[in-house]
Amino acid sequence: MSAEPAIVVSQVSHRYGDRVAVDDLSLEVQAGEVFIFLGPNGSGKTTLFRVLSTLIPLQAGEISILGESIATATASIRSKIGVVFQAPSLDKKLSVAENLYHHGRLYGLSRQVIDERKQQMLAALGLADRANDRVETLSGGMRRRVELAKGMLHRPRLLLLDEPSTGLDPGARADLWRYLQQVREEDGVTIVLTTHLLEEAERADRIAIMHQGKLAALDTPAALQASVGGDSINIRAEQPKELAAAINTKFDCEATVLDGTVRLEQPDGHQWISKLVEAFPEEIQTVTLGKPTLEDVFIDRTGHRYLSEE
C-alpha cells in the first residue's frame, strides 16, 4: 500500500435545501484497501458517493483523491478513477464490445489499446464469448460484469462502486467479489463501494457505518463487532418496557427496548438465559442469543435497528 491515502475527506457537508444529507464528515481511505460505506437508505452514503465520483460538486469541506483536490483538479481525478453507478449505464442496443469501445474513446484510448484491454477485461470477467452479443440479451449478472469492464478499461487507480450487488443473485454476487479481490491483489486498485447489505460489508478491510449523514463507526469488521462488548440477548414479551425495567432492577444491568424487543448485551450470554427465564418465567415469551454482528454494532452506535429508516 502507498503511504499516501487514496481519499482524504475533511469536514464535508452536503445539503438538499433544508435537509442535511452529509454532516461534517471526516475520514481517510488508505491506498490498496477495500473500503465500504455501510448504511440504510437516507444515511448519506449515496450523496457522498456522488461527491467522490465528481457527479455533484463539493459544497462544504475538503476532499483529496489520489493526492489532488476534488475542487480544483476534477478533470485529472476523473481520468484516474473508475465509477460503476447503481443505475445501469450501458446502451442495451449495442453489443458488449461496442459499449466498451465507445467508453474507451471517451477516455482518449486508441482503437488498438481498447482492443487489447477489452480482450483482457472480458476474459477476466468470463465474457469473452459474449463480446458480440447485444447487452439486452445478457442476464443481470452479466450486465454488471460489463459495467465493471467499462469502469476498469482505462486502468484506474481507484474504483468507486455504488451498490454494486443490486439485482444480482448470490452466485453473481460471489463472482463480483472474486473479481474485485483479484483487481485489488493483482493491480493494486483501491476499491470503495457503498452497500446496505450487512453480509457484504463483512468483506471489507474497513467499514464506515453512516447514520443520518454522520459517521457512526469506522474500523475493521472484526474490531467493530468486538467493540460491542458481549453477546446479544433479545427477549420477546407482552410488556417489554415493564420487563426491561424489572431486569434492570433485579440484575443491575442495562436492558433496553428496541422495536418492541427487550435487548441486552452481556459477556457469557448463554449463562444469562437460565437466569432470565428463572426470574421472569411468566413474562418471557421467547429469548434468543447471538454473537455480536454488524447490526448489533449499528444498534449500539445509533440506538436504532438497522434498516429501520428504509
N, C-alpha and C positions, 0 to 999 in steps of 0.2 A: 504493500500500500504506500502511496505517496504521503509525505509528511504534511502536505497542504490539503486541507479539507476540500472535497468536491463542491460542497454547498455550505455557505455560511448565511444564516438568517438572523437578523438583528432587529428586534423590536418592531416587527412587521404587523401592521393592522390593515384591514380592508373592510369597507362598509358598502352596503347597498341601501342607500337612503339612510334611514334611521337604524337599520339593523346592522349590527356588528357581526361579520362573518369570521374574521380572524382578529384576535385581540392580543396585541403586544407579544407576539410570538418570537422566541429566540431559540436557536438550536444549530448544530453542525452535523453534516453528513460526511463521514470520512471516505476518502477515495478507496474504491475497490470493495466497498461493503454492499450488502443487500439491506436496504433501509425501507421500512414500511410505516406509512401513516395509517393508523387504525382508528376508526370511529364510525358511529352510526350516521345516518343522513342528518344533515344540519349541524355536524360537528365542525365544519370549516375546512375539511381536508381537500375537497374538490376545488374550492376557491384558491387555496394555497397552491394546489397543483397547477391551476391555470396561470397563476402569477409566475411560478417557477418555469413553466413552459413558454413564457413570454406571450401567452394568448391574451392576457389582460395586463394593463400597466400597473406597476407598483404605486400604491397610494401613499403609504407611510412606512418609514423604516428603511433598512438597507438589506440587500441580498447580493452576495457574491457567488458566482457559479464558475467553477474551474479557474478561479483567480481573477475574474473580471466582474465589474459592476453591472448588474442587470439593468440599471438605469441609464448607463452611458454606452454599453457595448452589446446591445441587443442583437445586432446582425452577426457579430462574431460568435456570440454564445449560441445562436441558432444553428450555426454551421458545425458546432461541436456536440450537440445533443440530439438524441433521437426521441421521438414522442409517439406514444400509442394512446390515443384517446379512447374513452369508453364507447363513444358513438362511432360506428363504422365510418371509415374514410376511403373505402375502396370504390372504384367505379365498377358496378356489377356487370355492366355490358362489355367490359374489356376483359381480356384474358389476364391470368396471373402475371405473365411476362410483360404484357403491355402496361399494367399498373406499375410494375417495378421500373420499367424503362422511363415512363413519364416522371416518376418520382425522382429517379436519378438525374434526369436532365434539369429538374428544378434546383438541384444542388450543384449543377455545373459539371457533372461527371460525363466523360466521353462515352460513346457507344461501346468501345472496347472494354473500358473499365466496368461499365454497367453489366455487360455480358459475362465478364469473369466473376464479378461479385454476385450476380443473380444466380449463376450456377452453384456457387459455393453456398449461398443462403438457402436456396431451395433444396439442395442435397442435405444440408444440416437439419432442415426442418421437415424432411420427409415429403417434399412436394415436387421433386424433380420430374415425376411422371405426370404432373398436373399443370405444368408451365403454360401449355397452350389452351387450357380449359377456361371457359368464362367463369368469372368469380361467382356468378349467380348459381352455378351448378355445384358449388362446394358446400360442405357442411359448415356449421357454425365454428367448429373447432379448427377446420382447415382455413377458413377466412381469418381467424385470429392469428394463425401462423403467418399468413400473407401480410397481415398488419405488422407483425414482428419483423418480417423480412424487409418491409419498407422502412421501418424505424431504424434498422441496423445497416441498411445498404450503404450509407456514406461513412460507416465505421465511426460512430460517435464514441466519445469517452464517457458519456453519461446517458443512460436510458431511463426515461420517465414514462411510467405506465399508470393510467387511471382505471382502476377496477378491471384489470386485465382478464379476470376469470369470469366476468359477466357472460352468462349464456352458455358456458362450457359445461359439459358433463364431466364426471370425476376422472375419466380416462384422459380426456383432452386437457384437463387442468393439470394432471400429473405430467403429461408431455410438455406443457408450457413451462412448468417449473424445472424439469430436467434441462430444457434448453437455456433457461435463464441462468442456471448454475453453471452450465457449460460456457456461456458467454463470459460470465464473471471470472471463471477459473482460467480459461484459455486466452482471453483478450484483455483481462483486467478492467472490464467495463464496470462502472459504478451503477447500481440498479436501485432506483427509487420508485416505489409504487404506492398507491392508495388501495385500501380494501376495507370492507365492512365484515369480512369473514374471519372469525377468530382462529379457526384451524389454519387458515392461510398465513396469518400473521406469525404463527409459531415458526415458520420457515426463515424468518428474517434474522440477520445478525443483531439488529437493534430495532426496537419498535417505539414510535412516538404515538401515544394514545391521546387523541384530541376529543375535547368535550366543550361544546358551545364556544368554539373559536379559540379556546385556550389549550395549552399543553398540560395535560393531566398527569402524564408519566412518560419517562424516557429511559430505556435501558434494554438489556438483552431479555429475551423471553424468560429464561431461567431465573434471572435476577428479579424480574418483576413478580413472577409467581412466588419466589422465596420471600419477597417483601411483605406478603400478606400476613405471614406470621402464624399460620395454623391451618388446621383442616376446616372446611366449610360445613356447618351443620344447618340444615334447613328443615323447619317444622311447619306442618300444616295443622291449623286449629280453627275451631269455630269463632273464637275470640282471640285473635292473635295479639292485639295490644295488651289485653289483660294478662295473657300468658307471658309475653315478653317482660312485663313489669314484675311478675311473680318470679321468673327465672333470675332477673337482676337482683331481686331482694334476697332470694334463697342462696344463690351461689356467688353473689358479689362479682358479677361479670357483666359484659356489655352485650345484651341481646337487643336487636333492632327489628323493626317490621318493615319489609320491603315488598310492595305489591301483594299484600295480604299474607306474606310468609314470614315467620319468625326466623331470624338468621343470626348465628353467632359463629365466631372463629375461635378455635381452641387447639393448642397442641395436643396430640394424642386424642383426637376427636372420637375414636372408637370407644374410649373409656367413658366418654360423656353420654353416650347413647343410653346405657343402662341407668345412669344417674337421673337423667331427664325423665325417662319413662317411669321409673320407680317413684319419682317425686310428683309427676303430673300424669298419672295413668288415664284419667278421665278426659283431660283437656287435649292431649296429643292425639291427633288422628293418624298422621304419618310423619316419619322422620328419615331424612336421607343424609348421607355423609359423603363428602368428596374431597379430593386433594385440591389445593389451590389451582385455579385456572385463570386465563386472561380475563374472563368475565368477572371472576372474584376480584381481580386487580382493578377493573373498571369500577365495580361497585365500591370497593374500598376507597378509591381516589375521588369518586364523584358523588357517591350516595345514591346513584340511580342504577337500575338494572340495565344491562346492555341491550340496545335496540329499542328501548322504551320510547325514544323520541321519534321512531320511524312512523 
